Amino acid sequence: MEKIVIIGGGIIGMTLANYLDTTKYQVTVVDDPTGQATRASAGIISPWLSKRRNKRWYQLAKDGAAFFEKLAQDFSLTPDIYQRSGTLIIRPENQLSALAQLAEERRQAAPEIGEVSYLSPEETQQALPLLKPLSALKISGGGRLDGAAYLTFLAERARNNGVVFIQGKATLHKEKNWVVTTADEKILADAVCLTAGPGIGQLLEDIYQVDVRPQKGQLLAFELPKTTESMDWPVAMLEGEGDLIPFANGKILLGATHENDGGWDLTPTEAAKQQLLTGIGSFLAEPDKLFAAPMTVRVGTRAYTSDFAPFFGPLPSEQGLVVASGLGSSGLTTGPYIGYLLAEHFNQHRTSDESTKRFEPYTKPLSTYITEKK
């Protein structure tokens, strides 16, 4: 049985581990969870009104959002992990008609958008009582994902299917086979998948220059009384960096920051906290009530590239080596689908050329981001 080692147990690596055919492969996940972006995050699955001009990114995000229906069914995801909650887009009223038109246009190729409806200020507050009366656009197909809950659930599922987990930092080199080394283990592998976020650059640094760097993200988590009936509240995309993401039993998440100069620093900062609180305060009906609730700060490190686009696929110059990184702040939308696509590469025994062609609509050639050192 061939051995596959996945380095990085975040959203791509964990999804990949669960979709790999364990009747064909012996799968090992090596993970250092320190600062892991997925475990610190919760996200809105609603990419359709993005105005980013990168067509490959939008195609990946659109197909990634559509994939959630299959993902939820395949893994029996519970509502505390993923729920199609609907999304409220909060913008000045004079911008909503243009957004509604864009949504209707994009729904032709993305029916999973669902219904697009204009909400009066009163209807908005009724849908999400935390908000003050504000006009909104509601996208019924939008959803929410709790990153930490997703990883915990999939780790248990993978273990039950025979996947082996090793915690710690890994190094990689090639002898006759690929060799993955940790403090206590030396693993010979037929194939290796590097899904370690910004850490992919360090794993390849002896041979390659990788266009990927860390981006610090901070998110606030509030705990309202558990009697709060928040399970069916929609998520809200506010102007600025404030996304409001309610979960069941009064758990409310707010975030997140995008700190390109934060590097690997995982220290919560008062500046980020105030930035998030100030950004959302003007949208809340009773800000003091939410801000007085018990609060924790989650900090993680995302990977981003110079063009803020992800890359993934088999590295043509290295037999049996697959890479994926650069997801940035849209990783909860695109990561599961990338993990699934990489699993298809192995399960269907595709060649590097076949998979590269399959991934072409979603990512530039890997040579855009990974170049051999001279």
HULIN-V898764 format. One record per pair of residues at least 4 apart in sequence whose C-alpha atoms are under 6 Angstrom apart, sorted by sequence separation. I is the first residue (numbers start at 0). J is the second residue. D is the distance in Angstrom with one decimal. If there is no record, write none. Layout:
# HULIN-V898764
i=I j=J d=D
i=I j=J d=D
This chain:
# HULIN-V898764
i=8 j=12 d=4.8
i=9 j=13 d=5.8
i=57 j=61 d=5.8
i=59 j=63 d=5.8
i=67 j=71 d=5.9
i=69 j=73 d=5.9
i=71 j=75 d=5.3
i=78 j=82 d=4.9
i=102 j=106 d=6.0
i=106 j=110 d=4.9
i=118 j=122 d=5.4
i=124 j=128 d=4.8
i=150 j=154 d=6.0
i=153 j=157 d=5.9
i=158 j=162 d=4.9
i=173 j=177 d=4.5
i=180 j=184 d=5.7
i=195 j=199 d=5.4
i=200 j=204 d=5.7
i=203 j=207 d=5.5
i=237 j=241 d=5.5
i=246 j=250 d=5.1
i=273 j=277 d=5.8
i=276 j=280 d=5.8
i=287 j=291 d=5.9
i=303 j=307 d=5.5
i=326 j=330 d=4.8
i=330 j=334 d=5.0
i=342 j=346 d=6.0
i=343 j=347 d=5.6
i=344 j=348 d=6.0
i=349 j=353 d=5.9
i=351 j=355 d=6.0
i=365 j=369 d=5.9
i=366 j=370 d=5.8
i=7 j=12 d=5.7
i=8 j=13 d=5.2
i=71 j=76 d=4.9
i=118 j=123 d=5.7
i=157 j=162 d=5.3
i=173 j=178 d=5.7
i=180 j=185 d=4.5
i=237 j=242 d=5.6
i=344 j=349 d=5.3
i=106 j=112 d=5.9
i=124 j=130 d=5.5
i=172 j=178 d=5.4
i=179 j=185 d=5.9
i=236 j=242 d=4.8
i=245 j=251 d=4.4
i=280 j=286 d=5.6
i=314 j=320 d=5.8
i=124 j=131 d=6.0
i=171 j=178 d=5.8
i=179 j=186 d=5.1
i=235 j=242 d=5.9
i=244 j=251 d=5.8
i=313 j=320 d=5.8
i=314 j=321 d=5.8
i=124 j=132 d=5.2
i=171 j=179 d=4.8
i=178 j=186 d=5.7
i=235 j=243 d=5.1
i=244 j=252 d=5.0
i=313 j=321 d=4.1
i=170 j=179 d=5.7
i=178 j=187 d=4.8
i=200 j=209 d=5.3
i=234 j=243 d=5.8
i=243 j=252 d=6.0
i=312 j=321 d=5.5
i=170 j=180 d=5.2
i=177 j=187 d=5.8
i=234 j=244 d=4.8
i=243 j=253 d=4.9
i=312 j=322 d=5.6
i=121 j=132 d=5.4
i=169 j=180 d=5.5
i=177 j=188 d=5.1
i=242 j=253 d=5.6
i=311 j=322 d=5.4
i=120 j=132 d=4.2
i=169 j=181 d=4.8
i=242 j=254 d=5.4
i=311 j=323 d=4.0
i=120 j=133 d=4.1
i=168 j=181 d=5.9
i=241 j=254 d=5.2
i=310 j=323 d=5.6
i=120 j=134 d=4.5
i=197 j=211 d=5.9
i=310 j=324 d=5.7
i=119 j=134 d=5.1
i=197 j=212 d=5.4
i=309 j=324 d=5.8
i=118 j=134 d=5.8
i=197 j=213 d=5.3
i=230 j=246 d=5.4
i=309 j=325 d=4.2
i=118 j=135 d=5.2
i=230 j=247 d=4.0
i=309 j=326 d=4.8
i=118 j=136 d=6.0
i=229 j=247 d=5.1
i=117 j=136 d=4.7
i=116 j=136 d=5.8
i=229 j=249 d=5.7
i=116 j=137 d=5.2
i=227 j=248 d=5.6
i=304 j=325 d=5.4
i=2 j=24 d=5.7
i=4 j=26 d=5.9
i=6 j=28 d=6.0
i=8 j=30 d=5.1
i=115 j=137 d=5.8
i=227 j=249 d=5.0
i=303 j=325 d=4.2
i=1 j=24 d=5.1
i=2 j=25 d=4.7
i=3 j=26 d=5.0
i=4 j=27 d=4.8
i=5 j=28 d=4.7
i=6 j=29 d=4.9
i=7 j=30 d=4.8
i=115 j=138 d=5.0
i=225 j=248 d=4.3
i=302 j=325 d=4.7
i=0 j=24 d=5.7
i=4 j=28 d=5.9
i=6 j=30 d=6.0
i=114 j=138 d=6.0
i=225 j=249 d=5.2
i=303 j=327 d=4.9
i=114 j=139 d=5.3
i=224 j=249 d=5.8
i=302 j=327 d=5.4
i=113 j=139 d=5.2
i=223 j=249 d=4.5
i=301 j=327 d=5.6
i=113 j=140 d=4.7
i=222 j=249 d=5.7
i=9 j=37 d=5.8
i=112 j=140 d=4.6
i=222 j=250 d=4.9
i=111 j=140 d=5.7
i=221 j=250 d=5.9
i=221 j=251 d=5.1
i=220 j=251 d=5.8
i=220 j=252 d=4.5
i=219 j=252 d=5.7
i=265 j=298 d=5.8
i=219 j=253 d=5.1
i=218 j=253 d=5.8
i=218 j=254 d=4.5
i=218 j=255 d=4.8
i=217 j=255 d=5.4
i=241 j=279 d=5.9
i=313 j=351 d=5.7
i=216 j=255 d=6.0
i=217 j=256 d=5.3
i=216 j=256 d=4.9
i=216 j=257 d=5.3
i=215 j=258 d=4.9
i=214 j=258 d=5.6
i=214 j=259 d=4.8
i=89 j=135 d=4.9
i=215 j=261 d=5.0
i=88 j=135 d=5.5
i=88 j=136 d=5.0
i=214 j=262 d=5.7
i=87 j=136 d=5.7
i=213 j=262 d=5.1
i=87 j=137 d=4.6
i=86 j=137 d=5.6
i=86 j=138 d=5.1
i=310 j=362 d=5.5
i=85 j=138 d=5.6
i=85 j=139 d=4.2
i=85 j=140 d=5.5
i=86 j=141 d=4.9
i=85 j=141 d=4.3
i=85 j=142 d=5.7
i=83 j=141 d=5.8
i=84 j=142 d=4.9
i=83 j=142 d=4.0
i=82 j=142 d=5.5
i=82 j=143 d=5.6
i=81 j=143 d=5.7
i=81 j=144 d=4.6
i=80 j=144 d=5.7
i=80 j=145 d=5.2
i=80 j=148 d=5.6
i=80 j=149 d=5.7
i=223 j=292 d=5.8
i=222 j=292 d=5.9
i=222 j=293 d=5.4
i=221 j=293 d=5.7
i=221 j=294 d=4.5
i=220 j=294 d=5.5
i=220 j=295 d=5.3
i=219 j=295 d=5.9
i=219 j=296 d=4.8
i=218 j=296 d=5.8
i=218 j=297 d=5.1
i=217 j=297 d=5.7
i=217 j=298 d=4.6
i=216 j=298 d=5.8
i=216 j=299 d=5.4
i=215 j=300 d=4.7
i=214 j=300 d=5.4
i=213 j=300 d=5.9
i=214 j=301 d=5.0
i=213 j=301 d=5.6
i=213 j=302 d=4.9
i=212 j=302 d=5.6
i=212 j=303 d=5.6
i=211 j=303 d=5.5
i=211 j=304 d=4.7
i=210 j=304 d=5.7
i=45 j=141 d=4.8
i=44 j=141 d=5.6
i=44 j=142 d=4.8
i=43 j=142 d=5.8
i=44 j=143 d=5.6
i=43 j=143 d=4.6
i=42 j=143 d=5.6
i=42 j=144 d=5.4
i=41 j=144 d=5.6
i=41 j=145 d=4.5
i=41 j=146 d=5.2
i=127 j=232 d=5.6
i=197 j=302 d=4.5
i=40 j=146 d=5.3
i=196 j=302 d=5.1
i=38 j=146 d=5.2
i=37 j=146 d=4.9
i=38 j=147 d=4.1
i=196 j=324 d=5.1
i=190 j=319 d=4.4
i=191 j=320 d=5.1
i=192 j=321 d=4.6
i=193 j=322 d=4.7
i=194 j=323 d=5.2
i=190 j=320 d=5.8
i=192 j=322 d=5.7
i=27 j=162 d=5.7
i=31 j=166 d=5.7
i=26 j=162 d=5.2
i=27 j=163 d=4.6
i=28 j=164 d=4.9
i=29 j=165 d=4.8
i=30 j=166 d=5.0
i=31 j=167 d=4.7
i=27 j=164 d=5.8
i=29 j=166 d=5.7
i=30 j=167 d=5.7
i=31 j=168 d=5.5
i=17 j=157 d=5.5
i=86 j=233 d=5.5
i=85 j=233 d=5.0
i=86 j=234 d=5.0
i=87 j=235 d=4.6
i=88 j=236 d=5.1
i=89 j=237 d=5.2
i=84 j=233 d=4.9
i=86 j=235 d=5.7
i=130 j=282 d=5.8
i=131 j=283 d=5.2
i=130 j=283 d=4.4
i=131 j=284 d=4.0
i=129 j=283 d=5.8
i=130 j=284 d=5.0
i=129 j=284 d=5.8
i=210 j=368 d=4.9
i=209 j=368 d=5.7
i=209 j=369 d=4.6
i=208 j=369 d=5.8
i=208 j=370 d=5.3
i=207 j=370 d=5.5
i=207 j=371 d=4.4
i=206 j=371 d=6.0
i=207 j=372 d=5.2
i=206 j=372 d=5.7
i=12 j=194 d=5.6
i=3 j=188 d=5.8
i=2 j=188 d=5.1
i=5 j=191 d=5.8
i=2 j=189 d=5.3
i=3 j=190 d=4.9
i=4 j=191 d=4.8
i=5 j=192 d=4.7
i=6 j=193 d=5.1
i=7 j=194 d=4.8
i=3 j=191 d=5.7
i=6 j=194 d=5.8
i=7 j=195 d=4.1
i=6 j=195 d=5.9
i=39 j=297 d=5.3
i=39 j=298 d=5.8
i=39 j=299 d=5.4
i=36 j=299 d=4.4
i=35 j=299 d=5.5
i=36 j=300 d=5.0
i=34 j=299 d=4.6
i=36 j=301 d=5.3
i=34 j=300 d=5.5
i=64 j=332 d=5.9
i=63 j=332 d=5.8
i=63 j=333 d=5.0
i=60 j=333 d=5.4
i=63 j=336 d=5.1
i=44 j=332 d=5.5
i=59 j=361 d=5.2
i=55 j=360 d=5.7
i=55 j=361 d=4.6
i=55 j=362 d=6.0
i=14 j=335 d=5.7
i=11 j=334 d=4.9
i=15 j=338 d=4.3
i=19 j=342 d=5.2
i=10 j=334 d=5.6
i=11 j=335 d=5.6
i=14 j=338 d=5.1
i=15 j=339 d=5.8
i=18 j=342 d=5.8
i=11 j=338 d=4.6
i=15 j=342 d=5.5
